[in-house]
């Protein structure tokens, strides 16, 4: 009961003609605010957005050109390195070939020198054998003369020795 007693003294809203006036005032305020405040602010924000997108687009284009230039530089660097390695390999192959040719020439020269030296040694050995044979015959004749007390005639190998008296 107390609740009903308090409810009678409170303000009650009853729709009447003033409500339409309030709704009309709110609509006029929204229209005026849109024309004077919101549309210019929205226009400024749109312009800023377009400029930002434009600058981002320009920055993106610059970034894309830089990336293309970098990839072109890296590709040319790779090609230059490959060409350098190819040239190094060619120079190395030429050097190895020249070295092999020099080694072969030296080997041939050494083989020729060895052959010449073998011939010299063989001729010296033949001379030494002839000299030894001559000396051996002389010594044999002297020994034979000394033992027999006669002169012994020297003969060639394969022939019989003859003793003269």
TARASUL-V212289 format. One record per residue. RES is the residue in three letters. SS is DSSP state (~ for helix, > for strand, _ for the rest). OMEGA is omega in whole degrees, -180 to 180 (999 if undefined). Layout:
res->{RES/RES}
ss->{SS/SS}
omega->{OMEGA/OMEGA}
//
This chain:
res->{UNK/UNK/UNK/UNK/UNK/UNK/UNK/UNK/UNK/UNK/UNK/UNK/UNK/UNK/UNK/UNK/UNK/UNK/UNK/UNK/UNK/UNK/UNK/UNK/UNK/UNK/UNK/UNK/UNK/UNK/UNK/UNK/UNK/UNK/UNK/UNK/UNK/UNK/UNK/UNK/UNK/UNK/UNK/UNK/UNK/UNK/UNK/UNK/UNK/UNK/UNK/UNK/UNK/UNK/UNK/UNK/UNK/UNK/UNK/UNK/UNK/UNK/UNK/UNK/UNK/UNK/UNK/UNK/UNK/UNK/UNK/UNK/UNK/UNK/UNK/UNK/UNK/UNK/UNK/UNK/UNK/UNK/UNK/UNK/UNK/UNK/UNK/UNK/UNK/UNK/UNK/UNK/UNK/UNK/UNK/UNK/UNK/UNK/UNK/UNK/UNK/UNK/UNK/UNK/UNK/UNK/UNK/UNK/UNK/UNK/UNK/UNK/UNK/UNK/UNK/UNK/UNK/UNK/UNK/UNK/UNK/UNK/UNK/UNK/UNK/UNK/UNK/UNK/UNK/UNK/UNK/UNK/UNK/UNK/UNK/UNK/UNK/UNK/UNK/UNK/UNK/UNK/UNK/UNK/UNK/UNK/UNK/UNK/UNK/UNK/UNK/UNK/UNK/UNK/UNK/UNK/UNK/UNK/UNK/UNK/UNK/UNK/UNK/UNK/UNK}
ss->{_/~/~/~/~/~/~/~/~/_/_/_/_/_/_/_/~/~/~/~/~/~/~/~/~/~/~/~/~/~/~/~/~/~/~/~/~/~/~/~/~/~/~/~/~/~/~/~/~/~/~/~/~/~/~/~/~/~/~/~/~/~/~/~/~/~/~/~/~/~/~/~/~/~/~/~/~/~/~/~/~/~/~/~/~/~/~/~/~/~/~/~/~/~/~/~/~/~/~/~/~/~/~/~/~/~/~/~/~/~/~/~/~/~/~/~/~/~/~/~/~/~/~/~/~/~/~/~/~/~/~/~/~/~/~/~/~/~/~/~/~/~/~/~/~/~/~/~/_/_/_/>/_/_/_/_/_/_/_/_/_/_/>/_/_}
omega->{179/-178/180/180/178/-178/-180/-178/-179/-179/178/179/179/-179/176/-175/180/178/178/178/179/179/179/178/180/180/177/179/179/179/-179/179/177/-177/-173/-173/-171/-179/177/179/178/178/178/179/177/178/179/179/179/179/179/177/179/179/176/177/178/178/177/177/178/179/178/178/178/179/177/178/179/179/177/178/-180/179/179/177/178/180/179/177/179/178/178/178/179/179/177/-180/178/179/179/179/178/180/180/179/179/179/178/179/178/179/180/178/179/178/179/179/179/179/178/179/180/180/179/-180/177/178/179/-180/179/179/177/178/178/178/180/178/179/-180/179/180/179/180/180/179/180/-179/178/179/-180/180/179/178/-178/-178/-176/-176/174/-180/180/-178/-178/-180/179/179/179/177/179/178/179/-179/178/-174/999}
//
